[in-house]
Amino acid sequence: MPQFKLNEQLPDFSLESLEGKTVTFSDVLAEKGNHWHLIVYFRGSWCPACMEELDEFEASKSYFDKQNINLITITHDDKEDLERMVDDHGFTFPVLVDDDYEFLDKYGVHYHGKDTPYEDHGEHPEPAYFLTDESGRLMYQQKQTSPFGRPHPKELRKIIQYIRKNLK
């Protein structure tokens, strides 16, 4: 499982958006030149804790936009379920689909598999968070092994403010 160090360049990825467009991290970095990037891997549209969190991200979107933070969400969920989720919740941020677990493997996202010591809605990835600067260097990360304990948008706002204030 990859372990990234702070200030390390994160690897490129290539995933499909719900609109059927191929999105690469290198293209995102080029398009959003002066933005930092908050990449959120979530369990799926079936997860109530994830839906609560994503609703909070949507409610906080104007803050992240003002701070030049580009929000990207990723999951391995079924595309039709995700399209319904976006419609039902009115999400305006990108949702990318990790069909082949490319992102999960490259970024070391925890997978709740058959070997896990407790049952939790079957097999699925767990939440993970990666904050990068405008060039894709890691500023913050958190990888969960369960649905709880994740940093919600209010905490991430504090983390972003703290990092920016204390940059060398």
N, C-alpha and C positions, 0 to 999 in steps of 0.2 A: 504494500500500500504506500503510495507516494507521500512523503512528508515534505512540505515546502517550508522554506525559511523566509522570514520577513525580508523584503527588498529583492527577493528572487523573482525573475521573470516567469510568469505562469505560462503553461503550454497552450498552444493554439487548439481550438476544437472546431468542429464543423457539425452543426445540428440543424434540423429542419424546424422552421417556425410553423405555427398553426395555419398560416396562410400559404404554406408550401414552399417558402423561400429558404434557401440554404444560407445559414448565418455562420460565419466564422468569427472567432475572437479577433483575429488579425484585421478583418474588415471593420469590426466594431471599433477597434482602436483607431483605425484610420479615419472613420466617419465622425467619431466623437472626440476629436483631437484634444480638447481641453477638459474633458470629463474624466472623473474617476468612475469606476465601475463596481457595482454591488451585484454579485452573482449569487442567487439564492436557489439551492436545490431543494425541492420540496417533495414530500412523499407521494402526493397525488390528490386528485379532486375528491376522492372518497374520505379524506382525512379532515375531521372537524377542526383540529388544532391548526392545520395548514390553511384552511379556509379563513379562519379567524385572523391568522397572521397576514395572509394575502389581502384581506379586507383592510387591515391596518396599513399595509404598504400603499394600497390605493388611496386611502384617506390621507396619507403622508406624502403622496407623490409630488405635490407642489413644493414641499420643503426640499425634497431630494432634487427636483428640477432647479430650484433656486441655488442650490449648493453645487450644481453641475455634477450630480451623481446619477449615472445611468443605471437603471435597475433592469436586470435580466433574470428571469426565472426559468428553471429547468426542472423537468421531471421525466419519469419513464411511463407515465400513465397513458391510457388509451386516448388517441387523438379526438375521437367523437366526444368522449367524456370531458376532455379539456375544452373543446369548443363550447359545449353546454355550460361548463363552469364559467368561462369568460363571459358568455352572454348573460347568465344568471347573476353574476356579480358585477358586471360592467368594468372588468379589468382593462386598463389601457396600456399596461406594460407588456413587453414581449414575453411570450411563453414558448419555450423551445422544448422539443421532444428528444429525449436521449434513448432512442429506440434500441441501439446496439450496446448501450452502457459505455459508450466511448468516453463521455465526460466522467462518469462514475469511476472508470478505471484510471484515467489520466490524472484525476484530481483526488483520488483516494476517498471517495464518498463511501461511508459504511453501508453495507448491504445486510439487511436482516434476513438471513437465510435459514435453511433447515437446521443448521448447527447451533443456532442461537438458543440460549437456555430458557427462553420464555416465548410464548405464543403472542403474536401481535399482528393480527390481520393478514396472516400469511407472509409470503416473501416480498420484500420491497426495499428500495433505498431509504435511508434516513436523511433528515435535514442536514444541510451544510451551507456555509456562508464564506464567501471570498470577496474581500474588498481590495481593489487594485488602484494604483494611481493611473494617470493618463497614458502611461507607456506599458501598462500591464504588469507592473511590479507589485508584489503582494504587500499590502499594508496591514491586513487583519485576516484571520481565518478562524472558523469554528466548525467542527464536524461532530455531529450528534450520533449516539448509538441508540437513541430512543426518541419518541416524539416530543418529550418535554425537556426544559432547560435551555431552549433555544433563545437567542437574543431577539426580542421583538423590535419593531422599528424605532420606538422611543429610545431603547438602549443603543441601537445602532447609530442613531443620531448623536448620542453622547460620545460613542466610540470615535465616530468620524471627526467630531469637533476636537476631541482630545488629541487624536493623531495629527490633525492639521496644525493645531496650536503648538505641538511639540516636535514638528519636523526639524531635522538637522539641516 
